[in-house]
Amino acid sequence: MKKSALQKARAAYQPKLPNVLTGSVKAVAGKPTQSVANQEEIKALFPSTYGLPELKFEKNSTPSTSSPVNVGVILSGGQAPGGHNVISGLFDGIKKIHPDSRLFGFIMGPGGLVDHNYMELTSAIIDEYRNTGGFDIIGSGRTKLEKKEQFDKGLEILKALNISALVIIGGDDSNTNAAVLAEYYKNINAGVQVIGCPKTIDGDLKNDLIETSFGFDTATKVYSEVIGNIQRDCNSAKKYWHFIKLMGRSASHIALECALQCQPNVCIISEEVEAHNLTLDDVVNNLANVVASRAAEGNNYGTVLIPEGLIEFIPAMKNLIAELNDLLAAKADEFAAVHHSEQRKYVIEHLSEANATTYASLPEGVARQLTLDRDPHGNVQVSLIETEKLLSEMVAKRLATMKKEGKYNGKFAALHHFFGYEGRCADPSNFDADYCYALGFNAACLIQSGVTGYMSSVRNLVKPSSQWLCGGIPITMMMNMERRHGEMKPVIQKALVRLDGEPFRKFASQRDDWALNTCYIYPGPIQYFGPAEICDQPSLTLQYESKN
Ligand code: FBP
């Protein structure tokens, strides 16, 4: 395969491993843990893996001797920069356990395990993918592992390949799968450990012991680069309002991080919209007021960052989506049989009065998008909802009214952007390259410790990587019960933006200035080579959170 000059140079990058992982390690167990909520229900559902202690690795003075281990690996869910480094770290980690250890990759996500679709990852293959973006080494998928038949089918191939540990690299839903699988295999004494790794650009898989999910750092740096470029264009031409929707599914971490990096005129934070019980009209009025204030100063241009999950956080919409989820789960076949042109009417007739009114008020396109298929985990596919267009159309209408009332006298021309897929497969930043490699290597150490149902945890991330702390946390510790497909299910609790957290407070303290004045920052592209203060800085979210 032909490679770019950067690809060639990047292949030689040696990820920096935390000191603690450089020699032989021992696992030190902490206190038993509890799930974040619904303790009794989670305990009953995970009798074999609930309440396990946190683990911390320390250097071991006596080198450990081990036998070769065969390990399987799965990339699950949306792509995130650094996945290939988790796999190369895992590969190097199990080779350190014993040079005859072998790594097998299951193809196209969890479905590869069930369908017995796999390949052996040799050192020649791994070397081709070190420090590269993408998940193309084995591909990814969103198959939900939840049925006994899937687990048993998976076990057949694990046994055939003599695999005694499986590493699932995924987000909250995929790590929920990992916990369920770990519980099942432990319960039947299958002899297969299951270890999770925290992946997602969304940044919503985190807690005190998982400081960030991998990929967030690189993806937000890529988006911030292009937002900065748009801002410079915007500040040069001074004639457009740019409505920029950013991926991130439910949580607004990506939008907030990009706002901190770029200082746009407006950034909507979904969690704040919900906390203040704002309606769609409130959001639109706030935006229109900023446009009018800037126009009064002769500035008919600006930038607005919109988190893709916004719609789900507007309380009226949240209620509507919850009822729609149940309705579409209960009447899936009946709804599918309704002719396209009659589906809106069907939905309105089957919803409660309040939700029917909200649904009826939505533009056709948005209403349709809300009834499209959920992903296999029951999530509305928010990346398909064109909130940026919905908002700019509503702002234009509001401004027209304000003009008639003599409250606005400007020009409003809007352009729309959606940044998501652009950032998910970028070459990992030095931070993500190091973090991912450490997560994979650390997963190998967890395997060597013989545990199951744990997530690889590498923390102290604002410090130089040599000082990072490594260990494992029981996945059940992160779980609560939530309604999915009309039923209560154990799932990892999503970490949303905290309005009392330092990143949001920092943003909130400056946003009025950013709204009226033009305070744009232009972060520029990720730098892979050069001084550490340019190349190795973690996200601002992580830096501010460490001050909480
Ligand atoms: P994960 O939660 O699996 O990491 O996926 C994140 C994400 O990129 C979201 O930000 C986005 O809403 C979704 O995936 C898009 O899904 P798809 O890749 O299936 O279009």
Residues whose N, C-alpha, C, O or C-beta is under 5 A from the ligand:
A	BS01	FBP	S76 G77 G78 G171 K199 T200 I201 D202 M247 G248 R249 S383
